[in-house]
């Protein structure tokens, strides 16, 4: 038979080993939780700076940026507290300009009406047909369709998270407007 004192020592050793194993499990669980929390925080910051870049792009697109196409710095308030959270640098670049013909326009639409040229107009600088009906159908209109690329970049100064978005947009401009 085994004595009681010898069994008590073996139980103590087994209990200490179990405590060490349990401590290691808890420590690794805490580290995994902390790492996951950091990953989620980084993803949130990245999503915020991406949203800030998109908001700045939309703000520039809603203005008449083709009149003065220069790089702009736009303050962006993500959480609507009245204080800008990020600053976006938006750079508009014209990538092309296409003349719109009268055949591409719909005279029933109010937005197309200012662009439709007619044979009755004098000294417009446009070459039109001597026959007004042909001129109205096939002549060049008084508008161009320009393609623009808006690139917005945002960097979070606290975390270093950066996002750059590129948005293409087509804008109707008066004929003769240059594409810088």
Phi, psi and omega in degrees: 000151181264138183286156182292327181291324179291323178293323181296324178291320179293322179295320179297317180295315178298319180296320178293320177297317178297321178296319178296315179298316179297319178297318178296321177296315180295318179298315179293325177294319178295317179296319179296319178296318179294318178297316178297321178296319177295318179298315180296319178297318178295319178295323178295316179297318178298319178294322179294315181291328175295318178295320178297318178296319179293319179296320179294319178298315179296323179295318179292318180298328182279354176260175178271068185289342181287340179291325180217079187281080178240155176301141182233150173252120186245121173283137183236129178254103183286317187264009175056039177261004178091355180246127178298131180267330183221162173237126182252139174258116183247128182238109177276136178227126177281127182253350178175159180220130183236133176288136179264132177270161178299329180295337180277354184256157177243113184295344179282342181271132181297326181290333181273339185304315181293343184270341186283121178270162179223161178289344181282338181288138183249146175054045180273345183087356180258144177274119180236161180287153177289338179265115185303322182296320179289320180299317181295327183276320190243349184289166178286139180278183179266021180225153171246158172248113181255142176257131181236150175240121179252117179252124180241133179234135179226138176231131176277118184291336181281315186253344183083005178293134180232151176213140176230127177243149176233125182234128175266144180212142175255132184231134176273126182230161178297147179302140181094352178290126184283157177250093186293000000 
